[in-house]
């Protein structure tokens, strides 16, 4: 049976393995790095879009390492409650849906989802088409990131992250001691010309003495269109992260303005993309701090960041504490969901490949699924979540039942339908 979401075949793959690691530092950009990147030939090695996402990602169900007011759901729980699945409509075409509980009082923590890839990577170009993200909602702390085991030794790259009513994306590296990114000395410096964001902190060490604990080295976007409400209002966009032995760069492209080589799944960052939003580089060995990273998506609440900054944000007018607000206002989180059209991982043909023993057949299958990114400038909102019909006798007995596609809406499970206008074909 081909699962239309978290069906029986996927449930038996559920793993309780969890990892809480953090990503790595940034690297200085030199002339040699420009030359190397220009010569890179990126090949699609893994396509985690559509059904393969829930086959290739594990659900994290332990306590939140960041002390969030959250209960992370297993795959079974997420399927039953309708907080994970697929959605169609507007810019979403069988988009991966990961939401939160929007119906229940939650004194012990609100239900949500955290997933991480089963595979880890050493160097990669990760490109994802995000239709909608959970950011800009008081009490939330969503993140799209990469992390290694034995955190912070093997590093963490925060690609998309923010808290509460934050309006701009914050990109951060977290490492152990020894990784400090170069800081421009003037607006005319070379570094200032090669990325568009603004540096907040320079020391990637989570225990840096002159920074807040776990601040890492951070760059914020100045456009206001790369996180939360404004990002969603423009129909989302593409986020691309290039990680090499010399630097880490992050680009964010609004819908309708993607480079053509992204739309065709033949990315060439050095020639066609212009300056990135952030570029991390410095006088240190990148590979000493970033090793074998997995891809993670999650939405938590309050905790070490959103909770600790609640009293100084505009959200404080809603409730005395973040936890009180999150517990008692389920309907406030209807927009706190991820909708992801595609997630693809590319690697330089001369770079180290993923560290798991995947078969050549799997990689060839991924490489045959090009032209995934949808570049149409449509901003129609869609809310339907496509789920498999839960636990039919046929599925439970053999996993070979006919495919069923259902929508989890206010009235419960209903036959699948389109919403939000026409669904455009992906380019």
ZATOR-743415 format. One line per field, with one value per residue (C-alpha): residue number from 1; residue in three letters; x, y negated, z negated. Coordinates in Angstrom, 3 decimals, decimal comma, m for minus. Example, Ala and Ser with C-alpha at 12.3 -4.5 7.8 and 13.67 -1.06 7.14 Angstrom:
ZATOR-743415
num = 1 / 2
residuo = Ala / Ser
u = 12,300 / 13,670
v = 4,500 / 1,060
w = m7,800 / m7,140
end
This chain:
ZATOR-743415
num = 1 / 2 / 3 / 4 / 5 / 6 / 7 / 8 / 9 / 10 / 11 / 12 / 13 / 14 / 15 / 16 / 17 / 18 / 19 / 20 / 21 / 22 / 23 / 24 / 25 / 26 / 27 / 28 / 29 / 30 / 31 / 32 / 33 / 34 / 35 / 36 / 37 / 38 / 39 / 40 / 41 / 42 / 43 / 44 / 45 / 46 / 47 / 48 / 49 / 50 / 51 / 52 / 53 / 54 / 55 / 56 / 57 / 58 / 59 / 60 / 61 / 62 / 63 / 64 / 65 / 66 / 67 / 68 / 69 / 70 / 71 / 72 / 73 / 74 / 75 / 76 / 77 / 78 / 79 / 80 / 81 / 82 / 83 / 84 / 85 / 86 / 87 / 88 / 89 / 90 / 91 / 92 / 93 / 94 / 95 / 96 / 97 / 98 / 99 / 100 / 101 / 102 / 103 / 104 / 105 / 106 / 107 / 108 / 109 / 110 / 111 / 112 / 113 / 114 / 115 / 116 / 117 / 118 / 119 / 120 / 121 / 122 / 123 / 124 / 125 / 126 / 127 / 128 / 129 / 130 / 131 / 132 / 133 / 134 / 135 / 136 / 137 / 138 / 139 / 140 / 141 / 142 / 143 / 144 / 145 / 146 / 147 / 148 / 149 / 150 / 151 / 152 / 153 / 154 / 155 / 156 / 157 / 158 / 159 / 160 / 161 / 162 / 163 / 164 / 165 / 166 / 167 / 168 / 169 / 170 / 171 / 172 / 173 / 174 / 175 / 176 / 177 / 178 / 179 / 180 / 181 / 182 / 183 / 184 / 185 / 186 / 187 / 188 / 189 / 190 / 191 / 192 / 193 / 194 / 195 / 196 / 197 / 198 / 199 / 200 / 201 / 202 / 203 / 204 / 205 / 206 / 207 / 208 / 209 / 210 / 211 / 212 / 213 / 214 / 215 / 216 / 217 / 218 / 219 / 220 / 221 / 222 / 223 / 224 / 225 / 226 / 227 / 228 / 229 / 230 / 231 / 232 / 233 / 234 / 235 / 236 / 237 / 238 / 239 / 240 / 241 / 242 / 243 / 244 / 245 / 246 / 247 / 248 / 249 / 250 / 251 / 252 / 253 / 254 / 255 / 256 / 257 / 258 / 259 / 260 / 261 / 262 / 263 / 264 / 265 / 266 / 267 / 268 / 269 / 270 / 271 / 272 / 273 / 274 / 275 / 276 / 277 / 278 / 279 / 280 / 281 / 282 / 283 / 284 / 285 / 286 / 287 / 288 / 289 / 290 / 291 / 292 / 293 / 294 / 295 / 296 / 297 / 298 / 299 / 300 / 301 / 302 / 303 / 304 / 305 / 306 / 307 / 308 / 309 / 310 / 311 / 312 / 313 / 314 / 315 / 316 / 317 / 318 / 319 / 320 / 321 / 322 / 323 / 324 / 325 / 326 / 327 / 328 / 329 / 330 / 331 / 332 / 333 / 334 / 335 / 336 / 337 / 338 / 339 / 340 / 341 / 342 / 343 / 344 / 345 / 346 / 347 / 348 / 349 / 350 / 351 / 352 / 353 / 354 / 355 / 356 / 357 / 358 / 359 / 360 / 361 / 362 / 363 / 364 / 365 / 366 / 367 / 368 / 369 / 370 / 371 / 372 / 373 / 374 / 375 / 376 / 377 / 378 / 379 / 380 / 381 / 382 / 383 / 384 / 385 / 386 / 387 / 388 / 389 / 390 / 391 / 392 / 393 / 394 / 395 / 396 / 397 / 398 / 399 / 400 / 401 / 402 / 403 / 404 / 405 / 406 / 407 / 408 / 409 / 410 / 411 / 412 / 413 / 414 / 415 / 416 / 417 / 418 / 419 / 420 / 421 / 422 / 423 / 424 / 425 / 426 / 427
residuo = Unk / Unk / Unk / Unk / Unk / Unk / Unk / Unk / Unk / Unk / Unk / Unk / Unk / Unk / Unk / Unk / Unk / Unk / Unk / Unk / Unk / Unk / Unk / Unk / Unk / Unk / Unk / Unk / Unk / Unk / Unk / Unk / Unk / Unk / Unk / Unk / Unk / Unk / Unk / Unk / Unk / Unk / Unk / Unk / Unk / Unk / Unk / Unk / Unk / Unk / Unk / Unk / Unk / Unk / Unk / Unk / Unk / Unk / Unk / Unk / Unk / Unk / Unk / Unk / Unk / Unk / Unk / Unk / Unk / Unk / Unk / Unk / Unk / Unk / Unk / Unk / Unk / Unk / Unk / Unk / Unk / Unk / Unk / Unk / Unk / Unk / Unk / Unk / Unk / Unk / Unk / Unk / Unk / Unk / Unk / Unk / Unk / Unk / Unk / Unk / Unk / Unk / Unk / Unk / Unk / Unk / Unk / Unk / Unk / Unk / Unk / Unk / Unk / Unk / Unk / Unk / Unk / Unk / Unk / Unk / Unk / Unk / Unk / Unk / Unk / Unk / Unk / Unk / Unk / Unk / Unk / Unk / Unk / Unk / Unk / Unk / Unk / Unk / Unk / Unk / Unk / Unk / Unk / Unk / Unk / Unk / Unk / Unk / Unk / Unk / Unk / Unk / Unk / Unk / Unk / Unk / Unk / Unk / Unk / Unk / Unk / Unk / Unk / Unk / Unk / Unk / Unk / Unk / Unk / Unk / Unk / Unk / Unk / Unk / Unk / Unk / Unk / Unk / Unk / Unk / Unk / Unk / Unk / Unk / Unk / Unk / Unk / Unk / Unk / Unk / Unk / Unk / Unk / Unk / Unk / Unk / Unk / Unk / Unk / Unk / Unk / Unk / Unk / Unk / Unk / Unk / Unk / Unk / Unk / Unk / Unk / Unk / Unk / Unk / Unk / Unk / Unk / Unk / Unk / Unk / Unk / Unk / Unk / Unk / Unk / Unk / Unk / Unk / Unk / Unk / Unk / Unk / Unk / Unk / Unk / Unk / Unk / Unk / Unk / Unk / Unk / Unk / Unk / Unk / Unk / Unk / Unk / Unk / Unk / Unk / Unk / Unk / Unk / Unk / Unk / Unk / Unk / Unk / Unk / Unk / Unk / Unk / Unk / Unk / Unk / Unk / Unk / Unk / Unk / Unk / Unk / Unk / Unk / Unk / Unk / Unk / Unk / Unk / Unk / Unk / Unk / Unk / Unk / Unk / Unk / Unk / Unk / Unk / Unk / Unk / Unk / Unk / Unk / Unk / Unk / Unk / Unk / Unk / Unk / Unk / Unk / Unk / Unk / Unk / Unk / Unk / Unk / Unk / Unk / Unk / Unk / Unk / Unk / Unk / Unk / Unk / Unk / Unk / Unk / Unk / Unk / Unk / Unk / Unk / Unk / Unk / Unk / Unk / Unk / Unk / Unk / Unk / Unk / Unk / Unk / Unk / Unk / Unk / Unk / Unk / Unk / Unk / Unk / Unk / Unk / Unk / Unk / Unk / Unk / Unk / Unk / Unk / Unk / Unk / Unk / Unk / Unk / Unk / Unk / Unk / Unk / Unk / Unk / Unk / Unk / Unk / Unk / Unk / Unk / Unk / Unk / Unk / Unk / Unk / Unk / Unk / Unk / Unk / Unk / Unk / Unk / Unk / Unk / Unk / Unk / Unk / Unk / Unk / Unk / Unk / Unk / Unk / Unk / Unk / Unk / Unk / Unk / Unk / Unk / Unk / Unk / Unk / Unk / Unk / Unk / Unk / Unk / Unk / Unk / Unk / Unk / Unk / Unk / Unk / Unk / Unk / Unk / Unk / Unk / Unk / Unk / Unk / Unk / Unk / Unk / Unk / Unk
u = 0,000 / 1,304 / 0,708 / m0,954 / 0,360 / 1,132 / m0,415 / 0,288 / 3,397 / 4,987 / 3,911 / 5,911 / 9,012 / 8,618 / 11,812 / 12,159 / 15,760 / 16,276 / 19,186 / 19,589 / 22,656 / 23,482 / 25,086 / 28,364 / 30,304 / 30,783 / 33,707 / 35,591 / 35,152 / 38,339 / 39,015 / 39,797 / 36,324 / 34,751 / 36,772 / 35,906 / 32,196 / 32,181 / 33,564 / 31,121 / 28,724 / 25,783 / 23,894 / 20,587 / 21,270 / 18,053 / 14,541 / 12,541 / 9,432 / 5,945 / 5,485 / 9,218 / 9,389 / 7,584 / 9,509 / 12,877 / 12,256 / 11,865 / 9,487 / 11,187 / 9,071 / 11,326 / 11,171 / 12,128 / 15,873 / 15,109 / 12,573 / 9,588 / 5,964 / 5,292 / 4,515 / 6,050 / 3,814 / 4,748 / 3,856 / 0,802 / m0,374 / 0,233 / m1,828 / m4,663 / m4,896 / m4,333 / m1,277 / 0,863 / m0,020 / m0,312 / m2,164 / m3,273 / m4,454 / m3,011 / 0,759 / 0,632 / 0,719 / 0,782 / 2,784 / 4,134 / 2,009 / 3,251 / 1,046 / 0,172 / m2,845 / m5,338 / m8,331 / m7,282 / m6,365 / m2,755 / m1,610 / 1,121 / 2,328 / 0,767 / 0,920 / 3,333 / 5,747 / 9,522 / 11,104 / 14,676 / 16,137 / 17,318 / 20,362 / 23,140 / 25,225 / 28,773 / 28,560 / 25,391 / 23,226 / 19,790 / 16,914 / 13,336 / 10,187 / 8,270 / 4,687 / 3,944 / 5,872 / 4,696 / 6,590 / 5,171 / 2,771 / 3,132 / 4,371 / 5,872 / 9,482 / 9,671 / 12,936 / 14,331 / 17,872 / 20,685 / 22,443 / 25,065 / 25,332 / 27,204 / 26,051 / 27,703 / 30,866 / 29,535 / 27,697 / 24,285 / 23,092 / 19,857 / 18,495 / 15,062 / 14,326 / 12,498 / 10,200 / 6,943 / 6,005 / 9,468 / 9,354 / 12,841 / 14,623 / 17,635 / 20,331 / 22,748 / 25,626 / 26,266 / 29,590 / 32,137 / 35,105 / 37,238 / 34,819 / 34,530 / 33,169 / 34,702 / 32,971 / 32,983 / 34,977 / 33,015 / 30,088 / 32,589 / 34,369 / 34,475 / 32,344 / 29,635 / 29,353 / 28,863 / 25,807 / 22,814 / 22,063 / 23,408 / 25,720 / 24,341 / 27,059 / 30,364 / 31,422 / 29,785 / 30,823 / 27,698 / 29,704 / 31,306 / 32,072 / 31,035 / 27,665 / 24,422 / 24,622 / 24,039 / 23,767 / 26,159 / 27,166 / 24,057 / 23,048 / 19,604 / 17,795 / 16,882 / 14,123 / 11,260 / 10,040 / 11,891 / 10,055 / 6,557 / 3,532 / 5,059 / 6,771 / 3,450 / 1,532 / 3,737 / 3,109 / 6,309 / 9,484 / 12,613 / 15,310 / 18,695 / 21,664 / 25,122 / 27,541 / 31,126 / 34,452 / 35,002 / 31,683 / 27,977 / 25,643 / 21,867 / 19,662 / 15,946 / 14,010 / 10,406 / 7,903 / 7,979 / 11,667 / 13,504 / 16,568 / 15,673 / 18,308 / 16,473 / 13,187 / 14,888 / 16,710 / 20,081 / 21,329 / 24,373 / 24,683 / 27,921 / 26,677 / 22,996 / 21,915 / 23,480 / 24,617 / 23,195 / 21,208 / 23,942 / 27,455 / 29,408 / 33,184 / 36,256 / 39,816 / 38,991 / 38,520 / 34,830 / 35,059 / 36,409 / 33,098 / 30,400 / 30,184 / 27,487 / 24,429 / 20,790 / 17,895 / 15,300 / 11,915 / 10,070 / 7,694 / 8,046 / 6,535 / 8,036 / 11,187 / 14,690 / 14,136 / 10,438 / 9,654 / 12,631 / 11,928 / 8,140 / 8,125 / 10,084 / 7,983 / 4,629 / 3,169 / 3,378 / 0,105 / m1,710 / m0,884 / 1,483 / 3,581 / 4,201 / 3,167 / m0,178 / m0,967 / 0,041 / m1,917 / m5,201 / m5,504 / m5,516 / m7,204 / m4,379 / m2,133 / m4,090 / m1,337 / 1,453 / 2,132 / 4,733 / 3,680 / 6,596 / 6,242 / 9,697 / 12,894 / 15,919 / 19,550 / 22,332 / 26,036 / 29,085 / 30,136 / 33,576 / 32,384 / 31,821 / 28,450 / 25,884 / 27,267 / 24,619 / 24,878 / 22,143 / 21,884 / 22,743 / 19,218 / 17,751 / 19,923 / 19,108 / 15,421 / 15,830 / 17,782 / 15,021 / 12,499 / 13,766 / 11,819 / 10,060 / 10,109 / 6,998 / 7,824 / 4,335 / 3,506 / 0,203 / m0,618 / m4,003 / m4,308 / m5,061 / m5,947 / m6,773 / m4,601 / m4,636 / m4,559 / m4,927 / m8,139 / m7,123 / m6,546 / m8,794 / m8,965 / m7,223 / m4,381 / m3,952 / m3,923 / m1,604 / m0,742 / m1,942 / m5,323 / m6,370 / m5,023 / m7,413 / m7,078 / m8,908 / m8,998 / m8,941 / m11,201 / m13,458 / m16,023 / m13,581 / m12,291 / m13,909 / m13,193 / m10,263 / m11,008 / m9,085 / m9,211 / m7,833 / m8,159 / m6,417 / m3,361 / m0,659 / 1,780 / 5,286 / 7,890
v = 0,000 / m3,470 / m5,519 / m8,882 / m9,886 / m8,205 / m4,899 / m1,380 / m0,824 / m3,917 / m3,198 / 0,009 / m2,031 / m4,276 / m4,530 / m5,870 / m6,828 / m10,456 / m12,769 / m16,200 / m17,747 / m21,140 / m22,424 / m24,017 / m27,224 / m29,312 / m29,600 / m32,517 / m33,185 / m33,516 / m33,809 / m30,097 / m29,292 / m31,238 / m29,200 / m25,893 / m26,671 / m27,756 / m24,352 / m22,394 / m20,143 / m19,388 / m16,115 / m15,196 / m12,422 / m12,392 / m13,636 / m13,736 / m15,188 / m13,685 / m10,192 / m9,660 / m12,348 / m10,280 / m7,186 / m8,918 / m10,946 / m9,776 / m11,256 / m12,540 / m11,751 / m12,513 / m15,585 / m18,782 / m19,443 / m23,192 / m22,910 / m23,786 / m23,645 / m20,889 / m17,218 / m15,838 / m13,263 / m9,879 / m9,046 / m7,126 / m10,029 / m12,540 / m10,441 / m10,004 / m13,654 / m15,043 / m17,163 / m15,556 / m14,672 / m16,304 / m19,336 / m20,673 / m24,077 / m27,412 / m27,005 / m23,635 / m20,498 / m17,418 / m19,496 / m17,868 / m19,152 / m19,356 / m21,281 / m21,495 / m20,766 / m23,603 / m22,174 / m21,172 / m22,890 / m21,895 / m22,434 / m19,789 / m21,071 / m21,509 / m18,670 / m19,182 / m17,412 / m17,180 / m15,027 / m14,352 / m12,605 / m9,056 / m9,886 / m12,273 / m14,280 / m15,598 / m18,712 / m19,307 / m21,723 / m21,456 / m23,091 / m23,215 / m24,875 / m26,040 / m27,149 / m28,077 / m28,179 / m28,484 / m31,691 / m34,991 / m33,406 / m34,334 / m31,420 / m29,478 / m28,562 / m26,907 / m25,819 / m24,139 / m23,076 / m20,544 / m18,942 / m16,327 / m13,772 / m14,705 / m18,297 / m20,781 / m18,942 / m18,067 / m21,320 / m22,771 / m24,938 / m26,848 / m27,648 / m29,037 / m30,016 / m32,585 / m33,028 / m34,726 / m37,626 / m37,883 / m39,177 / m38,358 / m35,040 / m34,383 / m32,032 / m30,666 / m28,226 / m26,458 / m24,724 / m24,002 / m26,322 / m27,565 / m28,783 / m32,557 / m34,089 / m37,068 / m40,353 / m43,120 / m46,150 / m48,546 / m48,600 / m48,548 / m45,415 / m42,275 / m40,320 / m42,981 / m42,693 / m38,940 / m38,538 / m40,721 / m40,002 / m41,614 / m39,913 / m39,742 / m37,666 / m36,246 / m33,476 / m30,149 / m28,553 / m27,853 / m28,763 / m31,956 / m34,123 / m37,438 / m36,275 / m34,874 / m31,133 / m29,170 / m32,343 / m30,990 / m33,073 / m34,605 / m36,580 / m38,111 / m38,884 / m42,526 / m42,126 / m41,085 / m38,627 / m35,502 / m34,493 / m34,127 / m36,186 / m38,162 / m35,082 / m33,220 / m36,155 / m36,151 / m32,436 / m31,224 / m30,592 / m28,538 / m28,218 / m26,899 / m26,042 / m25,362 / m23,743 / m23,106 / m22,704 / m26,443 / m28,168 / m27,885 / m30,055 / m30,447 / m31,953 / m32,752 / m33,325 / m34,616 / m32,693 / m33,863 / m34,831 / m31,500 / m31,027 / m28,796 / m26,218 / m25,609 / m25,041 / m22,455 / m20,730 / m21,583 / m24,132 / m26,289 / m28,678 / m30,365 / m31,485 / m32,288 / m33,055 / m36,354 / m37,115 / m34,879 / m36,146 / m34,865 / m33,570 / m32,066 / m31,827 / m32,448 / m31,511 / m27,991 / m24,535 / m24,107 / m20,323 / m20,245 / m21,665 / m20,317 / m16,582 / m14,221 / m16,429 / m15,379 / m17,541 / m18,566 / m20,329 / m21,157 / m23,537 / m23,916 / m26,447 / m28,802 / m27,145 / m28,589 / m31,223 / m32,002 / m31,646 / m33,619 / m36,544 / m36,575 / m39,409 / m41,731 / m41,032 / m42,479 / m39,032 / m39,803 / m41,736 / m38,463 / m36,610 / m36,877 / m33,940 / m32,141 / m28,814 / m30,184 / m31,553 / m28,377 / m26,169 / m28,048 / m29,331 / m26,409 / m28,331 / m30,896 / m28,341 / m27,591 / m29,235 / m27,380 / m24,764 / m23,782 / m23,107 / m21,908 / m21,210 / m19,736 / m18,900 / m17,883 / m17,220 / m17,720 / m17,023 / m18,014 / m15,038 / m15,362 / m15,842 / m13,353 / m11,667 / m10,993 / m8,906 / m6,193 / m3,150 / m3,961 / m1,871 / m3,190 / m2,303 / m4,686 / m7,545 / m6,883 / m6,931 / m10,298 / m11,714 / m10,813 / m13,038 / m16,442 / m19,651 / m19,763 / m23,414 / m25,467 / m29,046 / m30,425 / m33,610 / m32,493 / m33,478 / m31,816 / m30,323 / m26,613 / m24,731 / m21,173 / m18,392 / m15,184 / m12,047 / m8,361 / m6,763 / m5,582 / m1,938 / m0,112 / 3,661 / 4,210 / 1,875 / 3,356 / 6,895 / 6,661 / 3,085 / 3,652 / 1,933 / m0,463 / m3,969 / m6,244 / m10,011 / m11,902 / m15,392 / m16,124 / m19,141 / m20,595 / m17,868 / m15,000 / m12,824 / m13,608 / m12,709 / m14,642 / m17,879 / m20,802 / m24,155 / m27,611 / m27,797 / m26,025 / m23,903 / m24,857 / m22,304 / m22,398 / m23,606
w = 0,000 / 0,857 / m2,268 / m1,824 / m5,220 / m8,498 / m7,565 / m8,810 / m6,739 / m8,197 / m11,757 / m11,859 / m10,978 / m14,010 / m16,010 / m19,538 / m18,848 / m19,725 / m19,547 / m21,027 / m19,462 / m18,131 / m15,015 / m14,147 / m13,554 / m10,486 / m8,169 / m6,680 / m3,015 / m1,010 / 2,694 / 2,804 / 1,448 / 4,305 / 6,779 / 5,155 / 5,055 / 8,673 / 9,606 / 7,447 / 9,331 / 7,075 / 7,489 / 5,879 / 3,356 / 1,300 / 1,964 / m1,264 / 0,375 / 0,217 / m1,197 / m1,622 / m4,310 / m6,932 / m5,851 / m6,227 / m9,398 / m12,997 / m15,571 / m18,715 / m21,802 / m24,765 / m26,985 / m25,183 / m25,754 / m25,644 / m28,507 / m26,364 / m27,514 / m24,988 / m24,548 / m21,387 / m19,697 / m18,324 / m14,750 / m15,982 / m18,137 / m15,378 / m12,975 / m15,451 / m16,420 / m12,925 / m13,703 / m10,989 / m7,435 / m4,011 / m2,728 / 0,657 / 1,809 / 2,861 / 3,030 / 1,272 / 3,410 / 1,206 / m1,222 / m4,366 / m7,255 / m10,854 / m13,241 / m16,936 / m19,123 / m18,591 / m20,481 / m24,009 / m27,246 / m27,896 / m31,491 / m31,054 / m27,677 / m24,220 / m21,714 / m18,835 / m16,495 / m16,318 / m13,607 / m12,522 / m9,489 / m9,921 / m7,814 / m8,645 / m6,194 / m5,973 / m3,765 / m1,781 / 0,123 / m1,512 / 0,381 / m0,868 / 0,457 / m2,622 / m1,985 / m5,597 / m8,872 / m12,507 / m13,296 / m14,505 / m17,032 / m20,700 / m22,766 / m19,857 / m19,134 / m15,697 / m14,090 / m10,982 / m11,782 / m11,453 / m14,393 / m15,199 / m17,982 / m21,168 / m21,166 / m20,977 / m19,924 / m16,467 / m15,925 / m15,148 / m12,247 / m12,891 / m9,434 / m10,315 / m13,909 / m15,988 / m18,970 / m19,927 / m17,615 / m16,073 / m12,488 / m11,157 / m10,789 / m12,993 / m11,668 / m14,275 / m14,703 / m18,004 / m18,731 / m21,393 / m21,902 / m19,026 / m16,358 / m15,951 / m12,758 / m11,024 / m11,742 / m9,123 / m10,223 / m8,007 / m5,591 / m2,735 / m3,901 / m1,787 / m4,262 / m4,247 / m0,496 / m0,330 / m2,583 / m3,291 / m6,957 / m10,127 / m12,618 / m16,165 / m17,864 / m16,619 / m19,025 / m18,133 / m21,447 / m23,528 / m26,626 / m25,283 / m28,342 / m26,788 / m25,420 / m26,817 / m27,403 / m24,198 / m22,120 / m19,492 / m16,491 / m14,968 / m11,894 / m11,513 / m8,288 / m7,735 / m5,152 / m7,426 / m4,773 / m5,862 / m9,026 / m10,375 / m9,385 / m6,500 / m5,074 / m5,100 / m3,627 / m0,523 / 0,054 / m1,587 / 0,358 / 0,756 / m1,903 / m0,754 / m2,976 / m1,533 / m3,975 / m2,864 / m4,650 / m4,208 / m4,958 / m5,698 / m3,630 / m3,833 / m1,109 / m1,314 / 1,924 / 1,938 / 4,017 / 7,617 / 7,400 / 7,283 / 9,493 / 12,442 / 11,507 / 8,210 / 10,014 / 12,240 / 9,343 / 10,889 / 8,323 / 8,974 / 6,015 / 7,064 / 10,469 / 10,174 / 6,632 / 5,672 / 2,112 / m0,626 / m3,578 / m5,896 / m5,485 / m8,369 / m8,019 / m10,135 / m10,985 / m12,160 / m10,666 / m9,891 / m9,797 / m13,350 / m14,584 / m12,227 / m11,756 / m10,496 / m10,903 / m10,767 / m9,551 / m12,162 / m12,119 / m15,325 / m17,050 / m20,785 / m23,190 / m25,789 / m27,108 / m27,311 / m24,624 / m24,017 / m27,719 / m28,975 / m26,640 / m27,168 / m29,687 / m27,372 / m24,264 / m23,225 / m24,004 / m27,745 / m27,510 / m26,723 / m29,950 / m32,930 / m31,694 / m28,421 / m29,941 / m31,116 / m27,665 / m25,822 / m28,234 / m28,024 / m24,458 / m21,999 / m19,173 / m19,209 / m17,517 / m14,353 / m12,298 / m14,119 / m11,468 / m8,891 / m5,291 / m3,166 / 0,537 / 1,034 / m0,825 / 1,230 / 0,313 / 2,847 / 2,514 / 4,493 / 6,590 / 5,052 / 1,456 / m1,348 / m0,960 / m3,662 / m6,478 / m6,418 / m4,149 / m1,642 / 1,463 / 4,899 / 5,928 / 3,335 / 4,553 / 8,194 / 7,306 / 5,599 / 8,501 / 10,918 / 9,131 / 10,276 / 10,962 / 7,614 / 6,630 / 7,324 / 8,221 / 8,858 / 6,966 / 5,433 / 1,851 / 1,334 / m2,143 / m2,597 / m5,784 / m4,778 / m6,139 / m4,141 / m6,267 / m5,615 / m6,826 / m10,303 / m11,079 / m8,649 / m9,111 / m5,783 / m6,641 / m10,094 / m8,816 / m5,850 / m4,979 / m1,425 / m1,367 / 1,349 / 0,878 / m0,954 / m1,142 / m3,847 / m5,244 / m8,963 / m9,420 / m12,118 / m11,436 / m11,695 / m8,873 / m5,538 / m1,898 / m0,544 / 1,261 / 2,682 / 0,953 / 1,389 / 5,164 / 8,004 / 7,342 / 9,801 / 11,194 / 9,814 / 12,273
end
